[in-house]
Amino acid sequence: MSPTIQTHVLMVSLFYQGHINPMLRFAKVLNSKGVHVTIATTEHASDQMQNGSWQRDDLLDFGYFADGLELGLDRDKNLDILLEEYLPRDGAKNISNLIDFIENKGKKLSCIIGNCFVPWVASVAKAHNIPCGMLWVQSCATYTISYNYFKNPSNFPSLSDPNNMVKIDGLPLLRVCDLPTYVLPSTPPHFRNVVATTINTLDQFDWIFGSSFNEIEEIFINFMANHKPISLIGPLVPPTMFEEQNHIQDNNDICINWLNKQKPSSIIYIALGSISVLSQGETDVIASILEDDNKLHFLWVRKEGEKGWGRKMGDLPKGFLDKTKDRGLIVSWCCQEKVLMHPSIQCFLTHCGWNSTLEAITGGVPVIAYPDWTDQVTNAKLLVDVFNVGVRMRKSDNGGELSKDEVKRCISEVTQGPNAMAMKNQAIKWKEGAKNATLPNGSSSKIINDFICEIKGEVA
């Protein structure tokens, strides 16, 4: 490692892929500008990190800290006490020890950055007299909603009726069912509590960064400028998504090899993230549509037998694989950014996690939005009614089941309906905006450069 490297940033994240990925991508951007970054997450996630695609280099290290729970315990089942008790106490103590370890090796930390689910990082940084920032890993819209709700809850109507309307200055008119689920009375209280703590400790952070970009969420940035400003440094997606890729070649990638044999704009890409799972009923309905219509070609990412938050993934109908083998490919994992950049992709059936949302926008791909929980429902609202790049797929009001007619409607609207071309054109427009934000003179690049100058003590 070069002894001339003086600027060193510590990043602290929860262990979920959707939290670590934007942190890692932020770290890579800082690395490209000569900043040394150590990414810290909990010890039980070390195998996942070391076996993944995240490779350390001269400017990137990984650190691990004990969260206080025994390693063999299921973190998801104990998430309430982990978030509210163990991490703020044991996690904070062990991050403090990690800071001492790093600095005792002669590596003075210039800044600590936590994500929005580890708000206790600010107090640790203060104890060490180190400046502290936060990376908000959701949309700027959910930042605005969360700030308004936890600062002024009396301004919100009853949240027990999903159809009640919510008016928040700076935002489009929302229904209760469009709000992040962690503000609803039905949500487990520990989710609401950790976001409430985050909002109530915002003043302890020197910087609030967002993984979005100015061009697509300008109205929310402008509103928060009068409260607790947020600086958007994204989209935090792999840099390869900004490169021209007329035809992707990767002989070791089964998905890309298969996509290379398909016609342009012919494939429905189905992927619902690392936590959400489809029930048996949902699986049956989607599979039956794909099976019955021989004009539909698809790439479906699904982990057979996978469980998410206690729910088991539905099994594919008997005979489905044989009947669709000439039109479809099912895999347990794919490199999503490569898939979304492939010219054969026509649309993306997504759970609307923010990382997937940004990747769809950067890829210029229209979406079928089928959210599950947390910020996903708000992201679906953004994709359909604010960004205008997709349609919303909903369960029926009676019994809450997904119907075949609804799946058919959504596929038809986004692929061949009267608004399909407008959605595609708008998606391409946002794709250009995403790329422009990351260019040397782009809005996100300027913010990152100013931040680096600040932590170096230089004049921007």
Backbone torsions as a table, in degrees:
resi	resn	phi	psi	omega
1	MET	NA	137.2	-177.2
2	SER	-66.0	131.2	179.6
3	PRO	-72.8	-7.7	-179.3
4	THR	-83.5	-9.5	179.9
5	ILE	-72.2	116.0	-177.6
6	GLN	-109.9	-27.8	-174.3
7	THR	-90.0	117.9	-174.7
8	HIS	-131.9	125.7	-178.6
9	VAL	-117.4	136.2	173.4
10	LEU	-103.6	127.6	175.7
11	MET	-112.1	136.5	-177.4
12	VAL	-123.5	127.5	-175.8
13	SER	-137.8	152.6	164.4
14	LEU	-63.9	169.5	-170.1
15	PHE	-87.0	-1.2	-177.7
16	TYR	-75.4	143.6	-177.9
17	GLN	-57.0	-39.7	-179.3
18	GLY	-67.8	-15.7	176.4
19	HIS	-95.9	-40.5	-176.2
20	ILE	-70.9	-39.3	-175.1
21	ASN	-58.5	-49.2	179.0
22	PRO	-66.0	-32.4	175.3
23	MET	-62.6	-45.5	-179.6
24	LEU	-63.0	-39.8	-179.1
25	ARG	-69.0	-36.7	173.5
26	PHE	-62.8	-42.9	178.9
27	ALA	-60.1	-41.0	-179.2
28	LYS	-64.8	-36.5	177.2
29	VAL	-65.1	-44.9	178.1
30	LEU	-63.1	-40.5	176.6
31	ASN	-55.7	-42.0	-176.6
32	SER	-64.6	-16.1	179.6
33	LYS	-109.0	16.9	173.6
34	GLY	86.7	13.8	179.5
35	VAL	-95.5	131.0	177.6
36	HIS	-84.9	129.5	-178.3
37	VAL	-125.2	135.3	167.8
38	THR	-111.1	123.9	177.1
39	ILE	-99.4	124.8	-178.4
40	ALA	-114.8	132.2	171.5
41	THR	-141.9	-178.4	-171.5
42	THR	-73.7	153.9	-174.8
43	GLU	-57.7	-38.0	-174.4
44	HIS	-67.9	-12.9	178.2
45	ALA	-95.1	3.3	-174.3
46	SER	-63.2	-39.4	179.1
47	ASP	-61.9	-42.7	179.1
48	GLN	-59.9	-43.1	-178.6
49	MET	-67.1	-45.4	-174.9
50	GLN	-73.0	-26.2	-179.5
51	ASN	-93.6	-3.8	-178.5
52	GLY	-87.7	-163.4	-178.1
53	SER	-89.6	7.4	-177.2
54	TRP	-89.5	102.2	-179.1
55	GLN	-105.2	131.6	177.0
56	ARG	-71.5	154.1	174.8
57	ASP	-141.1	-164.9	-175.1
58	ASP	-62.7	-24.8	-176.9
59	LEU	-114.9	10.0	-179.7
60	LEU	-137.5	123.3	176.1
61	ASP	-123.8	162.1	173.4
62	PHE	-119.9	138.7	175.1
63	GLY	-126.1	151.0	-177.5
64	TYR	-129.2	143.9	-179.6
65	PHE	-135.2	149.2	179.0
66	ALA	-74.2	136.6	179.9
67	ASP	-93.8	-3.1	177.7
68	GLY	102.9	-23.8	177.0
69	LEU	-85.3	153.0	174.6
70	GLU	-63.0	142.1	-174.2
71	LEU	-58.8	-30.8	-176.3
72	GLY	-78.3	-10.5	-177.2
73	LEU	-76.4	146.5	178.1
74	ASP	-74.6	115.8	-178.3
75	ARG	-66.8	-36.2	-179.1
76	ASP	-64.5	-41.4	-179.0
77	LYS	-72.1	-21.3	-179.4
78	ASN	-113.6	25.9	-173.4
79	LEU	-66.0	-29.5	-179.4
80	ASP	-62.5	-52.1	-179.1
81	ILE	-73.7	-26.4	178.6
82	LEU	-65.7	-47.6	-177.0
83	LEU	-72.3	-38.4	-171.5
84	GLU	-96.7	-19.4	-175.7
85	GLU	-123.3	-59.2	-170.2
86	TYR	-71.1	-48.1	-178.2
87	LEU	-65.0	-46.4	178.9
88	PRO	-63.1	-22.7	-179.4
89	ARG	-100.0	-67.2	-176.2
90	ASP	-74.0	-41.2	178.6
91	GLY	-61.3	-43.7	179.6
92	ALA	-62.7	-43.2	179.5
93	LYS	-62.5	-41.3	-176.0
94	ASN	-77.7	-29.5	171.6
95	ILE	-66.2	-38.7	176.6
96	SER	-60.2	-41.6	177.6
97	ASN	-65.0	-37.3	178.4
98	LEU	-64.9	-40.0	177.5
99	ILE	-60.9	-45.2	178.2
100	ASP	-59.8	-41.8	-179.3
101	PHE	-62.2	-45.9	-179.4
102	ILE	-63.3	-45.6	-175.5
103	GLU	-75.2	-26.2	175.4
104	ASN	-69.7	-16.4	175.4
105	LYS	-88.4	7.7	177.7
106	GLY	86.3	14.1	-179.1
107	LYS	-106.4	90.7	179.7
108	LYS	-67.1	126.0	179.9
109	LEU	-79.7	129.7	177.9
110	SER	-86.6	-24.3	-175.0
111	CYS	-166.4	151.9	170.7
112	ILE	-120.4	135.2	178.1
113	ILE	-124.9	120.6	173.5
114	GLY	-106.0	165.4	172.7
115	ASN	-94.9	179.8	-169.4
116	CYS	-74.3	0.2	178.9
117	PHE	-110.4	8.4	174.0
118	VAL	-130.2	60.5	-174.4
119	PRO	-63.3	-20.4	179.8
120	TRP	-67.0	-12.5	177.6
121	VAL	-59.8	-32.1	-178.6
122	ALA	-61.5	-41.0	-179.4
123	SER	-69.9	-33.9	176.2
124	VAL	-64.8	-45.4	179.5
125	ALA	-61.3	-41.4	-179.9
126	LYS	-62.9	-40.0	179.8
127	ALA	-63.0	-28.2	179.3
128	HIS	-97.4	2.6	179.8
129	ASN	58.9	43.8	179.8
130	ILE	-117.4	132.9	176.5
131	PRO	-58.1	149.6	-173.7
132	CYS	-135.1	137.8	175.4
133	GLY	-124.6	168.1	176.8
134	MET	-127.9	138.6	170.6
135	LEU	-102.8	111.4	175.5
136	TRP	-80.3	113.3	-170.5
137	VAL	-93.6	13.7	173.6
138	GLN	-114.7	-172.4	-178.6
139	SER	-72.2	160.2	173.7
140	CYS	-64.5	-30.1	177.1
141	ALA	-61.9	-45.4	179.8
142	THR	-69.6	-29.3	173.0
143	TYR	-60.9	-44.9	179.7
144	THR	-65.0	-45.7	179.2
145	ILE	-62.6	-46.0	-178.1
146	SER	-62.8	-42.9	179.5
147	TYR	-60.2	-47.8	-179.7
148	ASN	-62.8	-42.4	-176.0
149	TYR	-68.2	-48.5	-174.2
150	PHE	-79.9	-19.6	174.9
151	LYS	-88.0	-33.1	-176.3
152	ASN	-137.7	62.3	-176.2
153	PRO	-62.3	-25.0	-178.5
154	SER	-69.0	-17.2	179.0
155	ASN	-79.0	-8.9	-178.7
156	PHE	-93.4	144.4	177.0
157	PRO	-73.9	-177.5	174.0
158	SER	-58.5	129.4	-177.6
159	LEU	-95.4	8.2	179.9
160	SER	-82.3	-19.8	178.5
161	ASP	-102.1	113.2	-175.8
162	PRO	-63.0	-17.4	-177.1
163	ASN	-97.3	-1.1	174.8
164	ASN	-61.6	144.1	-178.6
165	MET	-92.5	143.8	-178.5
166	VAL	-124.0	124.0	178.0
167	LYS	-109.8	116.3	177.7
168	ILE	-122.8	125.9	179.4
169	ASP	-54.0	133.1	178.2
170	GLY	91.1	-7.3	-179.2
171	LEU	-120.7	154.7	170.6
172	PRO	-62.7	157.8	176.7
173	LEU	-60.4	130.1	-176.6
174	LEU	-117.6	153.8	165.8
175	ARG	-95.7	160.3	178.3
176	VAL	-55.3	-37.0	-178.7
177	CYS	-70.7	-7.4	175.4
178	ASP	-92.4	-7.7	-177.4
179	LEU	-80.2	152.9	173.7
180	PRO	-55.3	135.3	-172.5
181	THR	-64.6	-17.9	-178.1
182	TYR	-72.7	-7.9	174.1
183	VAL	-94.1	-6.4	-175.5
184	LEU	-85.8	150.5	-179.1
185	PRO	-64.3	-20.4	-178.3
186	SER	-79.8	-11.5	-175.2
187	THR	-80.4	149.1	173.3
188	PRO	-56.4	134.2	-172.3
189	PRO	-62.2	-25.9	-176.5
190	HIS	-67.8	-28.3	175.2
191	PHE	-67.5	-46.9	179.8
192	ARG	-62.4	-40.1	-176.5
193	ASN	-65.8	-40.2	-177.7
194	VAL	-69.9	-36.1	176.6
195	VAL	-69.9	-38.6	176.5
196	ALA	-59.6	-43.7	178.1
197	THR	-61.7	-41.5	178.5
198	THR	-59.5	-49.7	-178.5
199	ILE	-63.1	-39.0	-177.1
200	ASN	-76.7	-8.7	177.7
201	THR	-112.8	12.8	-176.8
202	LEU	-56.6	-35.4	-177.4
203	ASP	-67.3	-13.1	178.0
204	GLN	-81.8	-8.2	-177.3
205	PHE	-101.1	136.3	178.7
206	ASP	-78.0	-27.6	179.0
207	TRP	-139.2	142.0	168.7
208	ILE	-118.6	116.4	178.9
209	PHE	-106.9	152.0	175.1
210	GLY	-126.5	149.9	-175.7
211	SER	-86.1	5.4	179.0
212	SER	-89.7	-164.6	176.9
213	PHE	-141.6	152.4	-169.2
214	ASN	-56.2	-43.0	-171.5
215	GLU	-59.6	-29.9	-174.1
216	ILE	-98.5	-17.0	-178.3
217	GLU	-131.3	35.5	-175.1
218	GLU	-60.1	-39.5	-176.8
219	ILE	-63.4	-33.4	-179.4
220	PHE	-76.4	-37.9	176.3
221	ILE	-60.2	-44.8	-177.8
222	ASN	-63.1	-38.9	179.1
223	PHE	-65.8	-46.5	-176.1
224	MET	-72.4	-14.3	178.1
225	ALA	-60.5	-24.6	179.4
226	ASN	-92.2	2.6	-177.6
227	HIS	-125.7	-94.5	173.2
228	LYS	-122.6	97.4	-172.8
229	PRO	-58.8	149.0	175.8
230	ILE	-124.4	137.7	-179.3
231	SER	-107.8	120.7	-175.5
232	LEU	-90.7	127.3	-172.4
233	ILE	-120.2	14.0	-175.3
234	GLY	-105.5	-160.3	5.7
235	PRO	-72.8	133.4	179.0
236	LEU	-82.8	83.3	178.2
237	VAL	-127.0	164.1	177.8
238	PRO	-57.1	136.0	-176.8
239	PRO	-60.2	-21.5	178.1
240	THR	-63.2	-19.3	179.9
241	MET	-71.9	-12.7	178.9
242	PHE	-98.1	1.0	-179.0
243	GLU	-93.2	150.5	176.7
244	GLU	-70.2	125.8	-178.0
245	GLN	-135.2	84.9	-179.6
246	ASN	-67.9	-35.5	177.6
247	HIS	-155.1	115.4	-174.0
248	ILE	-82.6	134.2	176.9
249	GLN	-118.6	128.0	174.7
250	ASP	-159.2	96.1	-174.8
251	ASN	-65.7	-16.7	-179.2
252	ASN	-95.6	2.5	-177.0
253	ASP	-111.2	110.8	-176.3
254	ILE	-63.6	-36.1	-179.0
255	CYS	-67.2	-47.2	-178.2
256	ILE	-65.8	-40.9	177.2
257	ASN	-59.6	-40.9	179.5
258	TRP	-69.4	-44.5	-179.5
259	LEU	-62.4	-33.4	179.5
260	ASN	-62.1	-19.9	-178.7
261	LYS	-93.6	-1.9	-176.2
262	GLN	-97.7	161.2	178.9
263	LYS	-73.6	154.6	176.4
264	PRO	-59.0	140.6	176.2
265	SER	49.7	49.8	-177.6
266	SER	-123.4	-8.0	-169.7
267	ILE	-111.2	131.1	169.8
268	ILE	-88.2	119.9	179.0
269	TYR	-97.7	123.9	-177.0
270	ILE	-118.3	117.8	178.1
271	ALA	-154.2	130.0	-173.2
272	LEU	-118.6	30.7	171.7
273	GLY	82.1	-176.3	-173.8
274	SER	-92.2	-9.5	-177.4
275	ILE	-119.0	-43.9	-177.6
276	SER	-64.5	143.3	176.3
277	VAL	-131.7	151.3	175.0
278	LEU	-88.6	134.8	175.8
279	SER	-68.8	174.4	178.4
280	GLN	-63.5	-41.4	-179.9
281	GLY	-63.7	-43.9	178.7
282	GLU	-63.9	-43.0	179.0
283	THR	-61.2	-44.2	-179.0
284	ASP	-61.4	-42.5	-176.8
285	VAL	-67.1	-48.9	-178.4
286	ILE	-64.6	-42.6	180.0
287	ALA	-63.0	-38.7	-177.9
288	SER	-66.5	-36.7	177.4
289	ILE	-65.2	-45.5	-179.7
290	LEU	-65.5	-35.0	-178.3
291	GLU	-74.3	-39.9	-172.7
292	ASP	-76.7	-29.3	-176.3
293	ASP	-103.2	103.2	-175.3
294	ASN	-74.9	1.9	174.4
295	LYS	-88.4	-12.3	-176.8
296	LEU	-88.8	126.8	174.8
297	HIS	-115.8	142.8	-169.4
298	PHE	-150.2	152.8	167.9
299	LEU	-120.8	119.8	-172.5
300	TRP	-121.9	119.7	176.3
301	VAL	-96.7	117.0	-179.8
302	ARG	-152.5	138.1	179.2
303	LYS	-99.3	107.9	-176.0
304	GLU	-58.5	129.6	177.6
305	GLY	75.6	3.2	-177.4
306	GLU	-66.1	144.6	175.2
307	LYS	-116.5	138.7	175.8
308	GLY	-130.1	117.0	-179.4
309	TRP	51.6	44.2	174.6
310	GLY	84.6	0.9	-179.5
311	ARG	-107.9	134.6	-177.5
312	LYS	-92.3	138.7	175.5
313	MET	-62.3	133.9	178.4
314	GLY	-66.6	147.6	179.2
315	ASP	-82.5	146.8	175.9
316	LEU	-68.9	144.9	178.5
317	PRO	-59.7	148.9	178.4
318	LYS	-59.8	132.0	177.8
319	GLY	86.3	-6.4	-176.0
320	PHE	-60.6	-44.8	-176.2
321	LEU	-62.7	-42.8	-179.9
322	ASP	-66.1	-40.3	-175.7
323	LYS	-71.9	-21.7	-176.5
324	THR	-116.1	9.5	-172.2
325	LYS	-62.3	-24.5	-180.0
326	ASP	-87.3	-7.3	-175.8
327	ARG	-123.3	-11.5	-172.5
328	GLY	-140.9	159.9	175.7
329	LEU	-134.6	130.9	176.7
330	ILE	-116.7	128.3	-179.1
331	VAL	-134.1	160.6	178.2
332	SER	-87.6	-17.6	179.5
333	TRP	-159.5	150.6	171.7
334	CYS	-147.8	163.0	173.8
335	CYS	-82.6	96.0	-168.0
336	GLN	-60.4	-39.6	-177.8
337	GLU	-64.4	-34.7	176.5
338	LYS	-67.6	-40.9	-179.2
339	VAL	-63.0	-47.3	-176.1
340	LEU	-68.4	-19.9	176.5
341	MET	-88.8	-5.5	-175.4
342	HIS	-78.2	136.4	-176.4
343	PRO	-65.7	-15.2	-179.7
344	SER	-79.7	-13.4	-176.9
345	ILE	-76.3	127.1	-179.6
346	GLN	-98.7	-42.0	179.6
347	CYS	-156.5	169.9	-172.0
348	PHE	-131.6	113.3	172.5
349	LEU	-86.5	110.7	-168.0
350	THR	-130.3	153.2	174.6
351	HIS	-78.9	-8.2	175.8
352	CYS	72.1	28.9	166.2
353	GLY	-59.5	152.0	-171.9
354	TRP	-65.5	-37.0	177.4
355	ASN	-61.6	-45.6	178.4
356	SER	-65.3	-36.5	177.8
357	THR	-61.1	-47.4	178.8
358	LEU	-63.4	-38.4	180.0
359	GLU	-68.2	-36.6	176.5
360	ALA	-65.0	-43.4	180.0
361	ILE	-64.5	-45.3	-179.3
362	THR	-66.3	-30.6	177.8
363	GLY	-81.7	-9.9	-179.1
364	GLY	68.7	36.8	-174.5
365	VAL	-110.7	125.0	174.1
366	PRO	-64.0	156.7	-172.6
367	VAL	-128.6	154.0	161.6
368	ILE	-106.7	112.0	-172.2
369	ALA	-90.2	118.7	179.8
370	TYR	-133.1	76.5	-174.0
371	PRO	-75.6	162.3	-178.8
372	ASP	-114.9	-59.5	-173.1
373	TRP	-159.2	-167.6	-176.8
374	THR	43.4	-127.2	-176.5
375	ASP	-82.1	-4.3	-174.4
376	GLN	-61.3	-37.3	-178.8
377	VAL	-66.9	-36.8	177.0
378	THR	-68.5	-41.2	177.6
379	ASN	-61.7	-37.3	177.2
380	ALA	-62.9	-41.8	176.5
381	LYS	-59.8	-43.8	179.2
382	LEU	-62.0	-49.2	-176.4
383	LEU	-59.4	-39.9	-173.8
384	VAL	-86.6	-48.6	-169.3
385	ASP	-104.9	-13.4	179.1
386	VAL	-111.9	-51.1	179.1
387	PHE	-82.3	-20.9	175.7
388	ASN	59.9	45.0	-179.2
389	VAL	-122.9	19.2	-178.8
390	GLY	-173.9	-173.8	177.7
391	VAL	-125.2	155.3	-178.9
392	ARG	-100.7	126.3	176.0
393	MET	-98.1	125.5	-174.1
394	ARG	-125.3	150.3	170.2
395	LYS	-75.5	158.1	180.0
396	SER	-71.2	154.7	178.0
397	ASP	-69.3	-30.9	-177.7
398	ASN	-90.1	99.7	177.4
399	GLY	90.4	-10.2	175.8
400	GLY	66.4	33.1	-179.8
401	GLU	-99.9	150.1	173.7
402	LEU	-85.5	127.8	-176.3
403	SER	-100.7	157.9	177.4
404	LYS	-64.8	-37.9	-179.9
405	ASP	-62.4	-36.6	-179.8
406	GLU	-68.0	-42.0	178.7
407	VAL	-64.3	-44.3	177.7
408	LYS	-59.2	-45.3	-178.8
409	ARG	-57.9	-47.0	-175.7
410	CYS	-66.8	-43.8	178.9
411	ILE	-61.5	-42.9	-179.4
412	SER	-64.6	-44.7	-176.8
413	GLU	-63.2	-40.5	-174.0
414	VAL	-85.1	-16.6	-177.9
415	THR	-105.7	-33.7	-174.9
416	GLN	-143.6	2.2	-179.9
417	GLY	-70.0	173.2	-176.8
418	PRO	-62.5	-22.4	-179.7
419	ASN	-102.1	2.9	-175.1
420	ALA	-61.9	-44.2	-178.9
421	MET	-67.7	-36.4	177.9
422	ALA	-64.7	-39.8	177.3
423	MET	-62.8	-44.5	-179.3
424	LYS	-63.9	-43.8	179.6
425	ASN	-63.6	-39.5	178.1
426	GLN	-67.2	-38.8	177.8
427	ALA	-61.2	-40.5	178.4
428	ILE	-66.2	-36.8	177.7
429	LYS	-62.2	-45.5	179.3
430	TRP	-67.0	-33.5	176.7
431	LYS	-58.6	-43.7	178.4
432	GLU	-66.4	-39.2	178.2
433	GLY	-63.3	-39.2	178.4
434	ALA	-63.0	-44.3	179.7
435	LYS	-64.8	-42.9	-178.1
436	ASN	-62.6	-33.9	-179.1
437	ALA	-64.0	-27.2	-175.9
438	THR	-98.9	-2.6	176.2
439	LEU	-67.0	162.2	-175.7
440	PRO	-50.5	-36.3	179.2
441	ASN	-102.5	13.2	-179.5
442	GLY	-73.9	163.1	-175.9
443	SER	-59.4	-43.2	-178.3
444	SER	-70.6	-41.5	-179.9
445	SER	-62.4	-40.3	178.9
446	LYS	-62.2	-42.3	-179.6
447	ILE	-63.7	-44.0	179.8
448	ILE	-65.0	-42.0	178.8
449	ASN	-62.8	-41.5	178.3
450	ASP	-64.5	-38.8	178.5
451	PHE	-63.3	-44.9	179.6
452	ILE	-62.6	-42.5	176.8
453	CYS	-60.2	-38.7	-177.8
454	GLU	-66.2	-45.5	-177.7
455	ILE	-74.9	-18.0	174.2
456	LYS	-85.6	-9.7	-177.7
457	GLY	77.7	23.9	-179.6
458	GLU	-102.2	163.2	175.5
459	VAL	-89.0	124.8	-178.1
460	ALA	-66.8	NA	NA
